[in-house]
């Protein structure tokens, strides 16, 4: 065996190892994706049940859509996403979630402020 064959065998083994790792990652991603799909299916069923219950007690779909739009606009953008605002622990003013320090008083924004603003504290 000459040096070229040794080098080629080394590269083949190295690439086979990388291919095995890629397959392993792909399998893990499939499992993760299936878990997310299961969660989406469950949430869809819960939302459908809540929507039907609301209709049974007198709320219509237009009222539900209006409430969804109201909640969507709380972050200032009608984009189908909910990004709760945070409140500064120093001055209490409302800030966008991306801020690390308060624009008004300069206080460091705590990460638990997001949790507090979601629970209305």
Buried (B, 14 or more C-beta within 10 A) or exposed (E): EEEEEEEEEEEEEEEEEEEEEEEEEEEEEEEEEEEEEEEEEEEEEEEEEEEEEBEEEEEEEEEBEEEEEEEBEEBEEEEEEEBBBBBBBBEEBEBEBEBEEBEEEEEEBBEEBBEBBEEEE
